[in-house]
Amino acid sequence: MSESSHNEEHAKEAGEIARLLSYVVLLLASVDLFLSANAIPPSRFERLGAGAFPKIVFANIALVAIIAIVDALRKIPRDAYGRFFTATADWARRRYLVFICLAALAACLIAIPRLGFSIASFLFIFGLELGLMPRRPVSIFTALVVAAIFSFGLNWLFAEVFNVYLPRGVL
């Protein structure tokens, strides 16, 4: 087997293992949300209760996740489990920009209650643009304008046109 086809096979295995992990996370989240649907207060108007529909949805998501886990386990060769951590780390390393974007989004969501929607989303958009694009004066100015429009402009649009007030924060 040539070196490139060997690397392609390992990359495919790493992708399957990462997919398996995402199915497991999805299963755990749906089970948790199914259990937390018990906390929804009952309604006077429904026989099944207000939590019945979310329970049905999350149970179906859990069922689909279980089917996907079984299918993913079937597709992964047995010897790939020995290379599990190195293959998954290599897969994640090649997709580092996705993880940077997810971390920036998490930081933005955590910052919204303190900074407010406009400032937090401005920092999120501008920071991602600076991290992902070439840094020349024209592109930095463009990033600044785009970030301002999509943060402060979006806040203005929701407040003035739709009468929906986005979180203001403590600042």
Backbone torsions as a table, in degrees:
resi	resn	phi	psi	omega
1	MET	NA	133.0	-178.7
2	SER	-73.1	163.2	-177.7
3	GLU	-62.6	-41.8	-177.7
4	SER	-69.0	-40.7	178.7
5	SER	-69.6	-31.6	175.9
6	HIS	-65.1	-43.9	178.1
7	ASN	-66.0	-38.2	177.9
8	GLU	-64.1	-39.2	178.4
9	GLU	-64.8	-42.4	177.5
10	HIS	-65.7	-38.3	178.4
11	ALA	-65.8	-38.7	177.7
12	LYS	-65.6	-42.5	177.5
13	GLU	-62.6	-41.9	179.6
14	ALA	-63.5	-40.2	177.4
15	GLY	-63.7	-40.4	177.8
16	GLU	-65.9	-40.3	178.6
17	ILE	-66.2	-42.7	177.7
18	ALA	-63.6	-39.2	177.2
19	ARG	-63.1	-42.2	177.0
20	LEU	-59.0	-44.7	178.6
21	LEU	-62.1	-39.2	179.1
22	SER	-67.0	-35.1	176.5
23	TYR	-65.9	-38.7	178.7
24	VAL	-65.3	-43.6	177.8
25	VAL	-62.0	-42.2	178.1
26	LEU	-62.7	-40.8	177.7
27	LEU	-63.2	-46.9	179.8
28	LEU	-62.3	-41.5	179.5
29	ALA	-65.5	-42.2	-178.8
30	SER	-68.5	-36.1	176.0
31	VAL	-65.4	-43.0	178.5
32	ASP	-61.9	-44.3	179.7
33	LEU	-68.2	-34.7	175.5
34	PHE	-60.9	-45.9	-179.6
35	LEU	-68.2	-36.4	179.8
36	SER	-73.2	-16.8	176.1
37	ALA	-67.0	-17.3	175.3
38	ASN	-65.3	-23.9	-177.6
39	ALA	-80.7	-7.9	178.5
40	ILE	-69.0	125.6	-176.7
41	PRO	-63.7	145.5	-178.7
42	PRO	-68.7	153.9	-179.8
43	SER	-105.8	147.7	177.4
44	ARG	-73.3	-21.9	-170.8
45	PHE	-95.9	-7.9	-176.8
46	GLU	-120.0	134.6	178.6
47	ARG	-72.0	-40.4	-178.1
48	LEU	-76.7	-22.9	-177.5
49	GLY	101.0	161.7	-176.5
50	ALA	-70.4	-23.3	-178.6
51	GLY	-85.6	-1.6	-176.0
52	ALA	-64.5	-47.5	-177.9
53	PHE	-64.3	-47.9	176.4
54	PRO	-59.1	-36.2	178.5
55	LYS	-63.9	-41.3	178.4
56	ILE	-63.2	-45.1	-179.3
57	VAL	-62.3	-49.2	-176.9
58	PHE	-70.4	-31.1	175.0
59	ALA	-66.1	-40.7	177.5
60	ASN	-66.7	-39.1	176.7
61	ILE	-62.8	-42.0	178.3
62	ALA	-62.7	-41.7	178.7
63	LEU	-62.3	-45.4	178.5
64	VAL	-63.9	-38.5	178.2
65	ALA	-64.4	-39.5	178.1
66	ILE	-63.9	-43.6	177.4
67	ILE	-61.6	-42.4	179.5
68	ALA	-66.0	-37.4	178.1
69	ILE	-63.3	-45.4	179.1
70	VAL	-61.3	-43.5	179.0
71	ASP	-64.4	-41.2	179.6
72	ALA	-66.3	-40.4	178.0
73	LEU	-62.6	-35.1	178.8
74	ARG	-67.8	-33.5	-176.0
75	LYS	-81.8	-20.6	-175.9
76	ILE	-88.2	124.5	177.3
77	PRO	-65.2	150.9	-176.3
78	ARG	-59.8	-38.3	-177.6
79	ASP	-73.3	-11.5	179.4
80	ALA	-72.1	-24.9	-179.6
81	TYR	-65.7	-27.3	176.2
82	GLY	-68.9	-29.2	178.8
83	ARG	-96.8	16.3	-172.0
84	PHE	-52.3	-55.7	-173.7
85	PHE	-71.0	-42.3	-179.7
86	THR	-68.4	-39.8	179.9
87	ALA	-67.2	-41.6	-179.9
88	THR	-68.7	-38.5	177.4
89	ALA	-64.9	-40.3	176.9
90	ASP	-63.8	-42.3	178.3
91	TRP	-61.2	-45.4	-179.4
92	ALA	-67.8	-36.3	179.6
93	ARG	-63.2	-37.6	179.1
94	ARG	-71.0	-19.1	-178.8
95	ARG	-115.1	36.3	-174.4
96	TYR	-63.0	-30.6	179.8
97	LEU	-64.6	-34.0	176.8
98	VAL	-62.7	-43.2	-179.2
99	PHE	-69.4	-33.6	175.7
100	ILE	-64.7	-43.8	178.8
101	CYS	-63.8	-41.5	178.4
102	LEU	-65.2	-39.6	178.0
103	ALA	-65.7	-40.9	177.6
104	ALA	-64.8	-39.2	177.2
105	LEU	-64.3	-43.2	177.9
106	ALA	-61.2	-42.5	178.4
107	ALA	-63.6	-39.0	177.9
108	CYS	-63.4	-45.5	-179.5
109	LEU	-64.9	-35.2	177.2
110	ILE	-70.9	-33.7	-176.8
111	ALA	-79.9	-21.2	-175.7
112	ILE	-56.7	-45.6	-179.9
113	PRO	-62.9	-29.5	-178.7
114	ARG	-89.1	-45.1	-175.1
115	LEU	-92.8	-20.0	-173.9
116	GLY	91.0	162.0	-176.4
117	PHE	-61.6	-46.8	-172.8
118	SER	-62.4	-50.2	-176.7
119	ILE	-69.7	-44.3	-178.8
120	ALA	-63.6	-43.8	179.9
121	SER	-71.2	-32.8	175.5
122	PHE	-61.7	-47.7	179.3
123	LEU	-63.3	-39.7	178.7
124	PHE	-62.2	-52.7	-176.9
125	ILE	-65.9	-47.4	-177.8
126	PHE	-65.1	-40.8	178.8
127	GLY	-63.7	-43.1	178.0
128	LEU	-66.0	-40.9	178.7
129	GLU	-61.7	-43.2	178.8
130	LEU	-64.8	-35.4	-179.1
131	GLY	-75.4	-25.9	-172.8
132	LEU	-105.9	-11.2	-175.3
133	MET	-118.5	164.4	175.4
134	PRO	-67.3	143.0	-176.1
135	ARG	-97.6	87.9	172.7
136	ARG	-118.8	157.6	-177.5
137	PRO	-53.6	-42.3	-178.7
138	VAL	-66.7	-43.2	-178.4
139	SER	-70.9	-33.0	176.6
140	ILE	-67.3	-41.8	177.2
141	PHE	-63.2	-43.1	178.0
142	THR	-61.2	-42.5	178.7
143	ALA	-62.8	-39.8	178.6
144	LEU	-63.0	-43.7	179.3
145	VAL	-66.3	-45.9	-179.6
146	VAL	-62.1	-44.5	180.0
147	ALA	-63.1	-40.5	179.2
148	ALA	-66.4	-42.4	-179.3
149	ILE	-64.7	-45.9	-175.5
150	PHE	-82.0	-3.6	174.9
151	SER	-110.4	-65.3	-178.7
152	PHE	-71.1	-37.2	178.8
153	GLY	-66.8	-40.9	177.8
154	LEU	-65.9	-39.6	176.2
155	ASN	-62.0	-43.9	178.1
156	TRP	-62.0	-45.3	-179.3
157	LEU	-58.5	-47.7	-179.3
158	PHE	-65.8	-40.7	-177.3
159	ALA	-71.3	-46.2	-172.7
160	GLU	-86.3	-35.2	-175.7
161	VAL	-94.3	-46.8	-175.3
162	PHE	-96.9	-7.6	-175.9
163	ASN	55.4	38.5	175.5
164	VAL	-116.0	119.9	-175.7
165	TYR	-98.2	117.0	178.5
166	LEU	-76.3	158.9	-176.3
167	PRO	-55.2	134.3	-178.3
168	ARG	-93.1	-28.0	-178.3
169	GLY	78.9	-178.2	-177.5
170	VAL	-88.9	-12.7	-179.9
171	LEU	-84.2	NA	NA
